Amino acid sequence: MAWQLSQWRRWLIIGLAIACCWLLSTPSAWAGLEDDNYDGNIFALYAGNGSLVPPKVSLAQSLKYNKPALLVFYVDDSTDCKRYASVVSQLQAPYGRAANFVPIMADSISPQTDFDQADPGYYFEGVVPQTLVFDAEGNVRLNETGFVSYEKIDDAMREVFDLLPREESVELRRRPINEVNSELVEES
């Protein structure tokens, strides 16, 4: 009986050791910033700004109330979109109250072909990320696919709001918050 109990303990210890080795060798996450794997909402994970999704208003509502809008098409399982999420989030700081931010999951666009101009599908070119800036009258002031720099979108927004060009404004610089996000602060 004592021999059987000793044998049982040995197998239990071996089993626990194998389980521990397996758990320690397993990666902590299966997705990350540098891959096209899904790991959750990119704005919450990579931009630190889950408040962007779902959008507070639709494009149709923004156009109806004559408010400028930033429309962004994205998918959660794209490296380019994951990297771009922080740019969209940074733009919300200076323009979030004056313009509507409308991030649209590209997968949610219906396959129909006859959209009206108030429907995001009307503007979607089939590439993500895609960024559009609308003025208060609903005119498209910027329509770019791929990664668009903060400065290029800022220039379009400055035109929409009739602000001074960046060269004539108080100089702001980026201060890193972490490896993904940064903030704009006055040049010292």
Secondary structure, DSSP 8 states (H G I E B T S, - for coil): -HHHHHHHHHHHHHHHHHHHHHHHHS-S-S--TTSS---S-HHHHHSS-GGGSS-SS-HHHHHHTT--EEEEEE-TT-HHHHHHHHHHHHHHHHHTTTSEEEEEEGGGS-S-S---TTSGGGT--S-SSEEEEE-TTS-EEEEEES---HHHHHHHHHHHTT---GGGS--EEEEESSSS-EEEEE--
